[in-house]
Amino acid sequence: MTGQPTPTRDPMAERRASARRTALVFAGIAVAVYVGFMLLNVVAK
C-alpha cells in the first residue's frame, strides 16, 4: 500500500481535496510569516 488515495470520479470529492490542499498551503504560509516576524522581533532586540 503506497498511502495514495484511490482514484475517484466524484467531482465534489476532488474539489474538496483541492480546497483542503489550498487551505493547508495558505495556512503554512501564514505560519511561516508569523514565525518570521517573531524571529525578527527577537533578533532586533
N, C-alpha and C positions, 0 to 999 in steps of 0.2 A: 504494500500500500504506500503510495507516494505522498499522501496527505492532500492531494489536489481534489477539489470538489468535482463531483460527477458533472459532465456537461448537461446543461438543461436547456429546454426550449421555451421555458416560461419567461416571457419578456419582462414581467414585473419583477421576477427574482433577479434577473440580470440588472435591471435598473436599481434595485435596492442594493445589490452588491457594489455597483458603480458609485452610488451615492455614499455608501459607507466608506469605500476607499477614499473618495474625495474628502469626506469629513475627517478621516484619520490623517490625511496629508495636511489639511489646514490646521488641525489640532497640533500636529507635530511641529509645523512652522511656528505656531503661536507659542508653544512651549519653548522652542529654541530662541525666539526673540525675548521671551520673558527671562530665561536663564541668562541670555547675553546681557540684558540690561542689569540684572543682579550682579553679574561678574564685573561689569563695567563700573558699577557703583562701588563695589568692594575695592577694585584696583585704583579708583580715583581718590579714595580716602587716604 
